[in-house]
Amino acid sequence: MSTTTRTSPPPTRRPARWLLGPAFVAAIAYVDPGNVAANLTAGAQYGYLLVWVLIAANAMAVLIQYLSAKLGLVTGRSLPELLGERLGRGPRLLYWAQAELVAAATDLAEVIGGALALYILFGVPLPLGGLIVGLVSMALLAVQSRRGQRPFEFVVMGLLAVITIGFGAGLVVSNVDWAATAAGIVPRFEGTQTVLLAAGMLGATVMPHAIYLHSSLARDRHGVQSEAGLPRLLRATRWDVGLSLLVAGTVNVAMLLLAAASLNGVAGTDSIEGAHAAISSALGPAIGVVFGIGLLASGLASTSVGCYAGASIMSGLLRVRIPLLVRRAITLVPALVVLAVGLDPTWALVLSQVLLSVGIPFAAIPLVALTGDRRLMGRFANGPRLRIVAWTVVALIVALNLALLVLTLVG
């Protein structure tokens, strides 16, 4: 926010629950098929070892998503728009290229995950499944384009409920070792592969496109507000972010615990379809079906939100607007190519999450810098303690990415 006085009126005194919603849309990014692949792989291969990664990543996500929403509410502009205003043409194009690459990796994971779900549930060939996921996501995006953001939020929140049931049902009947779970809260690694998985889990949790998107979602939902109305709106936003990411974080931990309890040491669980078969065998076909439905809801919801994020990034950085349905058709192509040529879909999912992890600093660093700038944010700028915590979080993310790079090259 500039230091000039706002002229727009304070928000209507609607019930606080009416203010919730934008963070639940962003939270879909935290339970997408990339999360499924990374969390199942971590639990199946290393048991409860990396529980701490999910807990730490979710705590980081709460802070970063709140800062993103606050930036949009206070300034009336999205993170990509603010960056577009501050970067020259060359740097702006380069920045857009890396952000678009991250968005493409996101979309790849989400379409592949939805296609795998259709294969698991109905035996649909992967390329055809990817096409079906793309077409259904177009229908979901049409809700946003024609009916506005609020109905879109309700649809996404409904899918989030399905995802929660789908991935939580198996945990209820699993024999989880809670002592080992508690031990998994202690941070540690066991070799290069665990660092690679941790980076993938971090990239699947603190997702760059969700950071870019949330500033747009909050701004578009609530509009530009007066300074008098912002404190109440920011309080509601903290609840919005906290509740939505509590749900998402619980789902992620449930996935890892399910894999650690039911899949650890079981052969053939290095793929989502293999993990599904093992879950069905160990816990019953009904749990397997519910798991597949959760995966399908995850793919459909997350690919719609990811496309929305990509449009926001392009609009803010390039000042170019492409209709959401057109963008959906274009970005569907790479995922269909990967499915058609027969690449291992689960490994493609995990690698896409590693790429997302590398892209996090490009979104998180400017976010923390901008929300701490009093010339932009006025009295709503991050205070000293919040700045210290935020920069510490960013430093930890960068350190993990550097460790991943070094250990991968050396290994």
C-alpha positions as a printed Julia matrix, in Angstrom:
411×3 Matrix{Float64}:
   0.0     0.0     0.0
   1.25    3.44   -0.74
   1.13    5.95    2.09
  -1.71    7.86    0.43
  -5.16    7.64    2.01
  -7.51    5.05    0.61
 -10.82    6.31   -0.69
 -12.65    2.98   -0.94
 -15.14    2.06    1.81
 -14.5    -0.44    4.61
 -15.71   -4.02    4.05
 -19.33   -4.86    4.71
 -19.87   -6.28    8.21
 -20.68   -9.71    6.94
 -20.19  -12.79    9.16
 -16.53  -13.77    9.44
 -17.2   -17.09    7.71
 -18.16  -15.15    4.56
 -14.58  -13.85    4.42
 -13.15  -17.37    4.27
 -12.43  -19.07    0.94
  -9.41  -17.75   -1.0
  -6.92  -19.72    1.12
  -8.9   -22.93    0.59
  -8.44  -22.48   -3.17
  -4.7   -21.92   -2.7
  -4.56  -24.91   -0.31
  -5.53  -27.27   -3.13
  -1.96  -26.79   -4.37
  -0.81  -28.46   -1.14
  -2.73  -31.69   -1.73
  -2.16  -32.22   -5.45
  -0.97  -35.49   -7.05
   2.64  -34.37   -6.65
   2.11  -34.48   -2.9
   0.66  -37.97   -3.24
   3.7   -39.22   -5.15
   6.27  -37.57   -2.88
   4.55  -38.55    0.38
   3.79  -42.14   -0.6
   7.35  -42.59   -1.88
   8.81  -41.17    1.34
   6.63  -43.33    3.57
   7.03  -46.52    1.56
  10.81  -46.25    1.28
  11.81  -44.62    4.56
   8.9   -45.19    6.92
   8.35  -42.38    9.4
  11.77  -40.75    8.87
  10.53  -37.65    7.01
   7.42  -36.78    9.03
   9.3   -33.7    10.24
   9.65  -32.41    6.68
   5.86  -32.22    6.26
   5.38  -30.52    9.62
   8.09  -27.95    8.91
   6.91  -27.37    5.35
   3.32  -26.81    6.46
   4.42  -24.33    9.13
   6.4   -22.46    6.47
   3.41  -22.56    4.15
   1.1   -20.93    6.72
   3.44  -17.96    7.05
   4.16  -17.58    3.35
   0.53  -17.91    2.24
  -0.57  -15.34    4.81
   2.06  -12.9     3.59
   0.93  -13.43    0.0
  -2.71  -12.75    0.89
  -1.73   -9.72    2.96
   0.27   -8.3     0.07
  -2.74   -8.49   -2.24
  -5.16   -7.05    0.31
  -2.98   -4.14    1.44
  -1.61   -3.05   -1.93
  -4.55   -4.0    -4.15
  -2.08   -5.67   -6.51
  -0.84   -9.22   -6.92
   2.76  -10.34   -6.41
   3.3   -10.82  -10.19
   1.91   -7.33  -10.84
   4.19   -5.74   -8.28
   7.2    -7.56   -9.72
   6.17   -6.58  -13.24
   6.14   -2.92  -12.18
   9.64   -3.13  -10.7
  11.52   -5.18  -13.28
  12.87   -4.0   -16.6
  11.82   -5.75  -19.78
  14.68   -8.28  -19.93
  14.6    -9.33  -16.26
  10.8    -9.4   -16.39
  10.83  -11.84  -19.32
  13.41  -14.06  -17.61
  11.44  -14.01  -14.39
   8.26  -14.9   -16.24
  10.06  -17.77  -18.0
  11.08  -19.43  -14.71
   7.64  -18.82  -13.2
   5.98  -20.31  -16.29
   8.31  -23.32  -16.1
   7.2   -23.85  -12.49
   3.55  -23.55  -13.55
   4.15  -26.1   -16.33
   5.72  -28.53  -13.85
   2.71  -28.07  -11.61
   0.28  -28.75  -14.42
   2.24  -31.81  -15.5
   1.94  -33.34  -12.04
  -1.75  -32.57  -11.72
  -2.86  -33.93  -15.09
  -0.72  -37.06  -14.68
  -2.19  -37.62  -11.21
  -5.75  -37.34  -12.5
  -4.96  -39.71  -15.38
  -3.49  -42.24  -12.94
  -6.67  -42.03  -10.86
  -8.84  -42.8   -13.89
  -6.54  -45.71  -14.78
  -6.73  -47.06  -11.21
 -10.51  -46.7   -10.95
 -11.68  -47.57  -14.46
  -8.69  -48.84  -16.43
  -8.74  -45.78  -18.71
  -5.51  -45.53  -20.78
  -3.26  -42.79  -19.42
  -3.31  -40.48  -22.5
  -7.1   -40.65  -22.67
  -7.31  -40.12  -18.91
  -5.16  -37.0   -19.22
  -7.44  -35.65  -21.91
 -10.52  -36.32  -19.77
  -8.92  -34.53  -16.81
  -8.16  -31.57  -19.05
 -11.72  -31.38  -20.33
 -13.27  -31.62  -16.86
 -10.89  -28.94  -15.57
 -12.14  -26.71  -18.39
 -15.64  -27.15  -17.01
 -14.44  -26.18  -13.53
 -12.68  -23.1   -14.91
 -15.87  -22.16  -16.76
 -17.55  -21.88  -13.35
 -14.99  -19.25  -12.35
 -15.15  -17.43  -15.68
 -18.94  -17.24  -15.87
 -20.15  -17.25  -12.27
 -17.31  -15.58  -10.41
 -14.87  -16.53   -7.72
 -17.23  -17.42   -4.87
 -18.98  -20.35   -6.65
 -15.55  -21.55   -7.8
 -14.39  -21.5    -4.17
 -17.35  -23.65   -3.12
 -16.59  -26.2    -5.85
 -12.92  -26.36   -4.86
 -13.77  -26.63   -1.16
 -16.1   -29.54   -1.96
 -13.3   -31.29   -3.83
 -10.98  -30.63   -0.89
 -13.46  -32.45    1.36
 -13.43  -35.42   -1.03
  -9.61  -35.39   -1.04
  -9.53  -35.36    2.76
 -11.85  -38.37    3.0
 -10.07  -40.18    0.17
  -6.62  -40.0     1.71
  -7.71  -40.12    5.35
  -9.92  -43.21    5.16
  -7.02  -45.64    4.87
  -5.3   -44.17    7.9
  -8.27  -45.05   10.12
  -7.79  -48.78    9.5
  -3.98  -48.75    9.35
  -1.76  -49.95   12.17
   0.28  -46.77   12.59
   3.34  -46.92   14.86
   2.81  -43.73   16.87
   6.13  -44.06   18.7
   7.94  -44.14   15.35
   5.79  -41.21   14.2
   6.96  -39.2    17.21
  10.57  -40.14   16.42
  10.01  -38.94   12.86
   9.41  -35.42   14.14
  13.15  -35.13   14.9
  14.9   -33.6    11.81
  17.42  -35.9    10.14
  18.36  -37.41    6.77
  19.71  -40.78    5.68
  21.64  -40.19    2.48
  21.21  -38.24   -0.75
  17.91  -39.87   -1.72
  16.21  -38.66    1.45
  17.37  -35.1     0.7
  15.94  -35.44   -2.8
  12.64  -36.66   -1.39
  12.61  -33.91    1.24
  13.09  -31.28   -1.47
  10.27  -32.87   -3.45
   8.01  -32.87   -0.39
   8.89  -29.23    0.29
   8.21  -28.3    -3.34
   4.9   -30.14   -3.18
   3.93  -28.31    0.01
   5.25  -24.74   -0.3
   4.34  -24.37   -3.96
   5.54  -21.31   -5.92
   2.42  -20.96   -8.03
   0.28  -20.89   -4.87
   2.41  -18.01   -3.55
   1.85  -16.02   -6.74
  -1.84  -16.92   -6.87
  -2.94  -16.19   -3.32
  -2.21  -12.47   -3.61
  -4.54  -12.39   -6.64
  -7.23  -14.53   -5.0
  -7.41  -12.35   -1.88
  -7.41   -9.1    -3.84
  -9.99  -10.28   -6.38
 -12.3   -11.71   -3.72
 -12.33   -8.73   -1.36
 -11.38   -5.84   -3.65
  -9.43   -2.75   -2.57
 -10.34   -1.88    1.01
  -9.99    1.18    3.22
  -7.33    1.18    5.92
 -10.12    1.07    8.5
 -11.42   -2.22    7.11
  -8.08   -3.96    6.64
  -7.4    -5.11   10.24
 -10.62   -7.17   10.37
  -9.97   -8.57    6.91
  -6.4    -9.54    7.83
  -7.63  -11.3    10.98
 -10.13  -13.27    8.9
  -7.33  -14.07    6.43
  -5.2   -15.52    9.21
  -8.08  -17.85   10.1
  -8.61  -18.66    6.42
  -4.97  -19.62    5.94
  -4.67  -21.44    9.26
  -7.78  -23.59    8.79
  -7.17  -24.43    5.14
  -3.55  -25.42    5.66
  -4.42  -27.37    8.8
  -6.65  -29.5     6.57
  -4.0   -29.76    3.85
  -1.22  -30.52    6.31
  -3.29  -33.23    7.99
  -3.96  -34.86    4.63
  -0.25  -34.83    3.76
   0.81  -36.36    7.06
  -1.97  -38.95    6.69
  -0.62  -39.99    3.3
   2.91  -40.49    4.64
   1.68  -42.39    7.73
  -0.55  -44.59    5.56
   2.45  -45.48    3.36
   4.75  -46.0     6.34
   2.23  -48.28    8.09
   0.98  -50.28    5.1
   3.59  -50.01    2.33
   6.99  -49.87    4.01
   9.11  -52.7     2.65
   6.37  -53.9     0.29
   7.63  -54.57   -3.24
   6.21  -52.56   -6.14
   5.18  -49.49   -4.16
   7.54  -47.16   -6.01
   4.63  -45.99   -8.18
   1.18  -44.62   -7.37
  -0.57  -47.49   -9.12
   1.64  -49.99   -7.26
   0.92  -48.23   -3.97
  -2.79  -48.33   -4.74
  -2.62  -52.07   -5.41
  -0.73  -52.62   -2.15
  -3.22  -50.48   -0.21
  -6.14  -52.4    -1.71
  -4.46  -55.7    -0.83
  -3.54  -54.68    2.72
  -6.61  -52.65    3.69
  -9.32  -53.92    1.34
 -10.67  -52.93   -2.08
 -13.09  -50.37   -0.59
 -10.18  -48.36    0.82
  -8.45  -48.66   -2.55
 -11.48  -47.2    -4.33
 -11.77  -44.33   -1.85
  -8.05  -43.65   -2.32
  -8.52  -43.53   -6.1
 -11.46  -41.14   -5.78
  -9.36  -38.87   -3.57
  -6.56  -38.91   -6.16
  -9.02  -38.06   -8.94
 -10.5   -35.14   -6.96
  -6.95  -33.96   -6.26
  -6.02  -33.98   -9.94
  -9.2   -32.23  -11.08
  -9.13  -29.49   -8.45
  -5.4   -28.81   -8.53
  -5.08  -28.62  -12.31
  -7.89  -26.04  -12.4
  -6.24  -23.95   -9.67
  -2.84  -24.34  -11.35
  -4.19  -23.0   -14.63
  -5.72  -20.07  -12.74
  -2.3   -19.38  -11.19
  -0.53  -19.48  -14.55
  -2.96  -16.92  -15.96
  -2.33  -14.66  -12.96
   1.44  -14.93  -13.42
   1.27  -14.11  -17.14
  -1.13  -11.22  -16.63
   0.98   -9.67  -13.88
   4.43  -10.07  -15.42
   3.7    -9.72  -19.14
   0.48   -7.71  -18.93
  -1.01  -10.24  -21.34
  -4.37  -11.85  -20.68
  -5.29  -15.17  -22.27
  -8.75  -16.66  -21.59
  -8.51  -19.38  -18.96
 -10.02  -22.02  -21.24
  -7.53  -21.24  -24.02
  -4.64  -21.43  -21.58
  -6.0   -24.73  -20.25
  -5.98  -26.18  -23.77
  -2.39  -25.02  -24.41
  -0.88  -26.18  -21.1
  -2.54  -29.58  -21.38
  -0.3   -30.55  -24.3
   3.0   -31.26  -22.43
   1.27  -33.57  -19.95
  -0.43  -35.49  -22.73
   2.94  -35.88  -24.5
   4.55  -37.3   -21.33
   1.67  -39.77  -20.96
   1.71  -40.72  -24.63
   5.46  -41.49  -24.83
   5.26  -43.81  -21.83
   7.51  -42.1   -19.29
   7.17  -43.38  -15.73
   4.36  -41.13  -14.45
   5.16  -41.43  -10.73
   8.83  -40.53  -11.22
   7.78  -37.62  -13.44
   5.56  -36.46  -10.57
   8.38  -36.59   -8.01
  10.84  -34.78  -10.3
   8.26  -32.09  -11.02
   8.03  -31.44   -7.29
  11.82  -31.07   -7.05
  11.63  -28.45   -9.81
   8.93  -26.66   -7.81
  11.2   -26.67   -4.76
  13.93  -24.94   -6.77
  11.39  -22.32   -7.87
  10.24  -21.45   -4.34
  12.96  -18.84   -3.57
  12.04  -16.85   -6.7
   8.57  -16.35   -5.24
   9.34  -16.29   -1.51
  12.27  -13.83   -1.51
  10.45  -10.96   -3.26
   7.31  -11.71   -1.22
   9.15  -11.26    2.09
  10.99   -8.19    0.78
   7.8    -6.49   -0.46
   5.71   -7.24    2.64
   8.49   -5.75    4.77
   8.66   -2.51    2.73
   6.99    0.33    4.65
   6.89    2.52    1.55
   4.63   -0.06   -0.06
   2.78   -1.55    2.92
   2.58    1.44    5.28
   1.65    0.46    8.83
   0.85   -3.09    7.66
   4.48   -3.85    6.81
   6.02   -6.87    8.57
   7.33   -6.02   12.01
  10.89   -6.85   13.13
  10.06  -10.27   14.6
   7.98  -11.31   11.61
  10.74  -10.2     9.25
  13.27  -12.32   11.14
  11.03  -15.38   11.03
  10.15  -14.88    7.36
  13.76  -14.46    6.25
  14.76  -17.49    8.34
  12.14  -19.57    6.54
  13.42  -18.4     3.15
  17.02  -19.14    4.18
  16.06  -22.7     5.18
  14.33  -23.27    1.85
  17.33  -21.99   -0.09
  19.7   -24.11    2.02
  17.7   -27.26    1.31
  17.76  -26.54   -2.41
  21.52  -25.96   -2.38
  22.05  -29.21   -0.46
  19.87  -31.0    -2.99
  21.91  -29.62   -5.89
  25.29  -30.44   -4.35
  24.36  -33.94   -3.18
  22.71  -34.79   -6.51
  25.76  -33.67   -8.49
  28.22  -35.39   -6.18
  26.1   -38.53   -5.96
